[in-house]
Amino acid sequence: MRFPAPLKLALLIVLLAVVVGVMESCGGSKANVRKEEPTATPEDTRPPGTGKGRKAGKRPVPLPPWPGRLPRPAPALVLPQALPAVVLDADRRPVGVSARLEVTGDPTFLLIGAATPVVIAGWAGPWPVDERWWAPTEARRRARFQVVLDDGRALLLSLVSGHWAIEAIYD
């Protein structure tokens, strides 16, 4: 007697469930049961793109980026020690980030040491980073920003507890 493929699969599953039940009731374990795989039928072995199965043009949906991960490109140089800096808005007030990741003002100027302020031509962020959140005494939260300065330099800045620092430099 010939059965259609879906019915064969259903019968195989029922049979396997019965065998597993009998094995467990006799003291056996699932590890000792060999699972049978259904054999391929001519309908299942078609050339790609001619029938059943995954469509050639369809690909899995990519996962969202890891939280806090910076978008590409990666910085060319990560500084061994972050360089202290100050970021100011257009009114020359310090820029901060709220607990809800809202920027208190648009980053407009960057001060590095005693040098004159450099104009920030463009910026992106903040990207929050929660480090060692599982250890309360070692936990650290920071917000990262990518900025492009008026002179063409691109930097990765971070804000930790109200203190800005330059962490990396882009090419």
N, C-alpha and C positions, 0 to 999 in steps of 0.2 A: 504494500500500500504506500503511495507517495503522498507526503504532506508538504504544504507550502513552507518556505524557509522560516517565516515568523512563527508558525505553529511548531516547527521543529525546535526552534530556540526556546519557546515557552515550555515544551515538553521536557527538554534537556534541563531547564532550570528547576522544574518541579521534581524531576528525578534526582537531581543533585541535592535539593533540599531534603528529600526523603532519605537519601543515603547519609547525609550529614546528621539528620535526626536519629537514625538507627545507630550510627557510630557513637554519637554522644550518649545515647541511652545504654550502650554496651560498655561504656567506660573509655571509649576512644576519644581522640581530640580532633579538632578541625585541621590541625597541622598534618595529620595522617591521611586526610582525604585528598585525592588527586582531582583537581578540577579539570573537566574536559572542555576544550575550546571547540566551538562549532567549526566545521570544515567549510572552506570557501566553495561557493557554487559558481557556475559560469556567469550568472548575473552579477556576482560580486567582483569578478575579476575583469573589469572593463578598462580600456585605456583611459588615462586622465582626461577629464573634461567631457566624457561621453555619457555620463549618467549619474548614478548615485554617488554619494560621498561629498567631500568638501569641494566647493567650487574653486576653480583655479584662481579667480580674481579675489577671492575672499581671504583675508588674513585676520589673525587674532587682534583684538583691540589692545593697543599698548596700555600698560598700567600707568597711573599718574606718577609724577616724579616723587621721590622720597621727600617728606616734609623737611624744609630747611635747606634742601639742596639748591645750589646755585645753578642758574641756567648757563648754557655754554656761551662763550668759551671759558675754559679754565684759566686761572691766572698763570702767567709765565714765571713769576717769582713770588714765592711765599717767604715773607720776612722771618728770620729766626726769632726776632723779638719785635712785637708790634710797636709801631712808632706813634707816640701820643699826638693827637690832633684835636682841633675844635671845628665844628661845623655850625655855621650861622645862617639865618634866614635873610631875607632882603632888608629887614629892619635891624640887622646886626644882633639879633637875639639868638641864644643857643638853641639848636634844634634837638628835639627829643622824640621819644616814641612812647605812646601810652601802653597800658596793659592790653588794650584791644588792638594794638599794632597800628594806631593812628599817628601819623607824623604831625608834630606840633607846628611845623612850618616847612615850606619848601627849602631844601638845602641850596643855598646860593653861593656861599663863600666857604673856603677851606683854609684854616690856619694851621701851619706846620711850624712848631717852635716859634721863634721870634720873627720869622719872615713875614712879608706883607701878604694879605689875604689873596688867594687865587680864586677866580670865578669858576663856579661849577656850571659847566655848559649843559650837562644832562645827568640824570640819576635814575636808578631803578631800585626798588625795594620798598619796604623792609622784608627780609626773609628771616623769620624767627628761628633760633636754634636753642633747644633745651638740652644742655649737656648734663649727664650724670643725674638725671631727675630722680633716679631710684635711691640716691644717697643724699639725703637732705643737707648734710653738713658740707658736701662737696658740689652740690648742684649749682649750675650757672646758666643764666638766661642771657641771650644777646640777640641783637638785630643786626643783620648784615645789609650793606648797601653797595651797589656798584655805581661809581661816579666817573664821569668824563670831565676833565678840567678844560678850561679855555685854551690852555697851551697844548692840548692834544693828549696829555697823559691820561691813563685810565687806572683807577685804583679800586681795591676792595676795602671798604671801611666797615668797622663794627662798633656798635654802641653797647657798652656793658655798664650797668649801674650809673648812667649819666656821663660816662667817659668815652669819648671817641678815640679810635686808634686806626692806623693804616695797617692792614694785615698782609696785603699782597698787591703786586703791581702787574698789570696786563701789558702785553706788547702793543 
